Amino acid sequence: MSQTHPTFEELKQAMPEGGLFAGKAWLTSPEPFPIEPRLVAELQKLGHRLHVFLKAANDLYYRSVKGKVPPWIAAYLDAGKPAELLEAARAKPLRNQLPGVIRPDLILTESGFAMSEIDSVPGGIGLTGWLEQTYAKLHPGKPLLGGADGMVTGFRSLFPQGADLVISKESGDYRPEMEWLAGQAGAGFAVAEAESYQPAGRDIYRFFELFDLPQIPGWQAMQAAAAEGSLTISAPMKPWLEEKLWLALFWSRPLRELWRQELRENQRDALAKVIPRGWVMDPTPLPHHAVLPGLEINAWDELAGFSQKERQLVLKRSGFHQDAWGSRSVVIGHDVSQPEWAAAVTEAQGNFAQSPWLLQQFHAAKVVEHPYFDRSTGAVKIMQGRVRLCPYYFVPRDGSAIQLGGVLATIVPADKKILHGMSDSILVPACAAAVE
């Protein structure tokens, strides 16, 4: 077996018999994706910073509910959520619980990273774990970020006594990778169907979306068991922590002093470098003398009339909706016609009361070259592409340092504006680039 350049056949043979995604395919590569040392250093620090950010967001939400800080914070985040879910999620024993897995989506730019979201119920844990193990064997000597088993050991650190990986039908495409992960994690880990699941005192890794709870009759029992302390659910069923809206609220001028209270200056500065400038698409009219900072407009109707040059912007749903994940709702301003952009702005305003939207600055992804295997011939070709990096951070139950388990690089053809997994994308683990 090759010890320096794995072949197409070697990678195919290493694939688990049942695959890793149901009905999904991607391009493989003979090489992991290299990341320059200064960015590796930033990735190593980012997990702690995001954990602190989520803790601050959680605290702000509870303070808003109690009226100790502006109530509109919680009102934004609660929009469209069932009262039953909010009541259960706010249970006092769950007050300080945070996600055990943190996965930001990072666009690789010429200057660094631009973060499009923070996912606490991410797919790809098993896939990235398999890629790590496979490339570590076939590519010894490459310094993979997370090492050969970082994903598996990181996941195991969340559940010292094991866990049930509870997966919904809506997330069924990911079941094969979750089964692989449970097998690698060892005794005490098993996959279960969310729609028929009833808690039995075992910890739960939640792999279902909260908007899908009507299809999961046992969710109340799971939540009650978590509130009683008989088990732990990760990620906790807190809908406010799964809203992209926080990325816009980070830039809210009225909240500036609150963020200063919650985050240290160096943490705020570091996050400001990766979180694109954002705005909450609240349709409430402004006074005639006011403007939206950074946009310098008095009403969203003015945004609808922006020229293509002015539309270096991205619209997206915040969360708690079937279109809020997988880039389904993303509208890139300069990539659509003016009527399409105006329609998206109108939709965002009209839906706000039930499903808030946010607006973010668009950051262009850097164009890179990376080798891949041609599916039909196995020959090595070169793709010019743009890269989305997904680092997986694990928050160990014992309180030890947050672990970077691994980094999944998705390299999309350069003519694609939305960087999301697809059949013509290269999926590889990331490694530290050699220092020249």
Residue pairs with C-beta under 8 A, 6 or more apart in sequence:
1 10
1 138
2 10
2 138
3 138
3 140
4 139
4 141
5 30
5 31
5 139
6 30
6 134
6 135
6 138
6 139
7 30
7 378
8 28
8 373
8 378
9 378
10 138
11 28
11 134
11 138
11 373
12 28
14 134
14 137
14 138
15 130
16 130
16 176
16 180
18 176
18 179
18 180
19 176
20 126
20 127
20 130
20 176
20 177
20 180
21 127
21 173
21 174
21 176
21 177
22 172
22 173
22 174
22 175
22 176
23 173
24 173
24 421
24 423
25 375
25 423
26 421
26 422
26 423
26 425
26 426
26 427
27 372
27 373
27 375
27 383
27 423
27 424
27 425
27 426
27 427
28 372
28 373
28 426
28 427
28 428
29 370
29 371
29 372
29 373
29 426
29 428
30 371
30 373
30 380
31 139
31 370
31 371
31 428
32 135
32 139
32 142
32 144
32 409
32 428
32 429
32 430
32 431
33 370
33 387
33 409
33 411
33 428
33 429
33 430
33 431
34 430
34 431
34 432
34 433
34 434
35 43
35 145
35 389
35 407
35 430
35 431
35 432
35 433
36 433
37 432
37 433
37 435
39 112
39 113
40 145
40 432
40 433
42 112
42 113
43 145
43 389
43 391
43 404
43 407
44 404
45 270
46 104
46 274
46 391
46 393
47 102
47 391
47 393
47 402
47 403
47 404
48 401
48 402
49 267
49 270
49 271
50 102
50 104
50 118
50 393
51 98
51 102
51 393
51 395
51 402
52 263
52 267
53 118
53 246
53 250
53 263
53 267
53 271
54 98
54 99
54 102
54 118
54 120
54 241
55 98
56 259
56 262
56 263
57 240
57 241
57 246
57 249
58 96
58 98
58 238
58 240
58 241
59 262
60 69
60 73
60 255
60 258
60 262
61 73
61 74
61 77
61 240
61 241
62 90
62 95
63 69
64 70
64 71
64 72
64 73
64 74
64 75
65 71
65 74
65 90
69 258
70 254
70 255
73 249
73 255
74 240
76 245
76 249
76 280
76 282
76 356
77 239
77 240
77 243
77 245
78 86
78 239
78 240
79 352
79 353
79 354
79 355
79 356
80 320
80 321
80 353
80 354
80 355
80 356
81 239
81 320
82 213
84 220
85 210
85 213
85 237
85 239
86 239
88 220
88 223
88 224
88 227
88 237
89 223
89 236
89 237
89 238
89 239
89 240
91 223
91 227
93 226
93 227
93 228
93 229
94 226
94 227
94 236
94 238
97 226
97 232
97 236
97 238
98 236
98 241
98 395
99 120
99 121
99 234
99 235
99 236
99 241
99 395
100 158
100 234
100 235
100 394
100 395
100 397
101 120
101 121
101 122
101 125
101 155
101 158
101 234
101 235
101 392
101 393
101 394
101 395
102 118
102 120
102 392
102 393
102 395
102 402
103 118
103 119
103 120
103 122
103 124
103 390
103 391
103 392
103 393
104 115
104 117
104 118
104 119
104 274
104 390
104 391
105 115
105 116
105 117
105 118
105 119
105 388
105 390
106 113
106 114
106 115
106 116
106 274
106 388
106 389
106 390
106 391
107 113
107 114
107 115
107 116
107 363
107 365
107 386
107 387
107 388
107 389
107 419
108 365
108 366
108 368
108 386
108 387
108 388
108 389
109 363
109 364
109 365
109 366
110 364
110 366
112 273
112 274
113 273
113 274
113 389
114 274
114 276
114 363
115 247
115 274
115 275
115 276
116 276
116 314
116 360
117 244
117 247
118 244
118 246
118 247
119 325
120 235
120 241
120 242
121 206
121 207
121 208
121 209
121 235
121 242
122 390
122 392
123 171
123 174
123 177
124 177
124 390
124 392
124 408
125 151
125 155
125 177
125 178
125 181
125 392
125 405
126 151
126 174
126 176
126 177
126 178
126 179
126 180
126 181
126 184
127 177
127 408
127 427
128 146
128 151
128 390
128 392
128 405
128 406
128 407
128 408
128 429
129 149
129 151
129 152
129 155
129 180
129 181
129 184
129 405
129 406
130 177
130 180
131 406
131 408
131 427
131 428
131 429
132 144
132 146
132 147
132 148
132 149
132 150
132 151
132 406
132 429
133 148
133 149
135 142
135 144
135 428
135 429
136 142
136 144
136 147
136 148
137 148
142 431
143 431
143 432
144 150
144 406
144 429
144 430
144 431
145 391
145 404
145 406
145 407
145 429
145 430
145 431
145 432
146 154
146 392
146 404
146 405
146 406
146 407
146 429
147 406
150 403
150 404
150 405
150 406
151 181
151 392
151 405
151 406
152 181
152 184
152 185
153 403
153 405
154 392
154 393
154 394
154 396
154 403
154 405
154 406
155 181
155 185
155 205
155 394
155 405
156 185
156 186
156 189
157 394
157 396
157 397
157 398
157 400
157 403
158 205
158 234
158 394
158 395
158 396
158 397
159 185
159 188
159 189
159 203
159 205
159 232
159 234
159 397
160 397
160 398
161 188
161 202
161 203
162 185
162 186
162 187
162 188
162 189
162 190
162 202
162 203
163 188
163 189
163 202
163 203
163 204
163 205
164 189
164 190
164 191
164 192
164 197
164 202
164 203
164 204
164 205
165 178
165 181
165 182
165 189
165 190
165 191
165 192
165 205
165 207
166 192
166 193
166 194
166 197
166 204
166 205
166 206
166 207
166 208
166 222
167 174
167 175
167 178
167 191
167 192
167 193
167 194
167 207
167 208
168 193
168 194
168 195
168 207
168 208
168 209
168 212
168 215
168 216
169 193
169 194
169 195
169 215
170 208
170 209
170 212
170 215
170 322
171 207
171 208
171 209
174 207
175 191
178 191
178 207
179 191
181 189
182 189
182 190
182 191
183 189
194 207
194 208
194 215
194 216
194 218
195 215
195 216
195 217
196 218
197 216
197 218
197 222
198 218
198 221
199 218
199 221
199 222
199 225
199 230
199 231
201 225
201 230
201 231
202 231
203 231
203 232
203 233
203 234
204 222
204 226
204 231
204 232
204 233
204 234
205 234
206 233
206 234
206 235
206 237
208 216
209 322
209 325
210 237
210 239
210 242
210 320
211 320
211 321
211 322
211 324
213 219
219 237
222 231
222 233
222 237
223 233
223 237
225 231
226 232
226 233
226 236
226 237
232 397
235 241
235 242
239 319
239 320
242 319
242 320
243 318
243 319
243 320
243 356
244 316
244 317
244 318
244 319
244 324
244 358
245 280
245 318
245 319
245 356
245 358
247 275
247 276
247 278
247 358
247 360
248 278
248 279
248 280
248 358
248 359
248 360
249 255
249 280
250 259
250 271
250 272
250 275
250 278
251 275
251 277
251 278
251 279
251 294
252 280
253 293
259 268
260 268
263 271
276 314
276 360
276 361
276 362
276 363
277 294
277 360
277 361
278 358
278 359
278 360
278 361
279 292
279 294
279 295
279 358
279 359
279 360
280 356
280 358
281 300
281 315
281 345
281 348
281 349
281 352
281 356
281 357
281 358
281 359
282 352
282 356
283 300
283 349
283 350
283 352
285 299
286 292
286 298
286 299
288 298
290 298
291 297
291 298
292 298
295 303
297 303
300 345
300 348
300 349
301 345
303 313
303 345
303 359
304 341
304 342
304 345
304 346
305 338
305 342
306 313
306 333
306 341
307 338
308 333
308 334
308 338
309 334
310 333
311 333
311 334
311 341
312 333
312 334
312 361
312 362
313 332
313 333
313 334
313 359
313 360
313 361
313 362
314 330
314 331
314 332
314 333
314 359
314 360
314 361
314 362
315 329
315 330
315 331
315 333
315 344
315 345
315 348
315 357
315 358
315 359
316 324
316 329
316 330
316 331
316 357
316 358
316 360
317 323
317 324
317 329
317 351
317 355
317 356
317 357
318 324
318 355
318 356
318 357
318 358
320 355
321 329
321 355
322 328
323 329
324 355
326 420
327 418
327 420
329 357
330 418
331 340
331 341
331 344
332 362
332 417
332 418
333 341
333 362
334 362
335 417
336 344
347 357
348 357
348 359
351 357
365 386
365 387
365 388
365 419
366 386
366 387
367 384
367 385
367 386
367 414
368 384
368 385
368 386
368 387
368 411
369 382
369 383
369 384
369 385
370 382
370 383
370 385
370 411
370 426
370 428
371 380
371 381
371 382
371 383
372 380
372 381
372 382
372 383
372 411
372 426
373 379
373 380
373 381
374 380
374 381
383 411
383 413
383 426
384 413
384 414
385 411
385 412
385 413
385 414
385 425
385 426
386 411
386 412
386 413
386 414
386 416
386 419
387 409
387 410
387 411
387 412
387 419
388 409
388 410
388 412
388 419
388 420
389 407
389 408
389 409
389 410
389 430
390 407
390 408
390 409
390 410
391 404
391 406
391 407
392 404
392 405
392 406
392 407
392 408
393 402
393 403
393 404
393 405
394 402
394 403
394 405
395 402
396 402
396 403
406 429
406 430
407 429
407 430
408 427
408 428
408 429
408 430
409 426
409 427
409 428
409 429
409 430
410 419
410 420
410 421
410 425
410 426
410 427
411 425
411 426
411 427
411 428
412 418
412 419
412 420
412 422
412 424
412 425
413 424
413 425
416 422
421 427
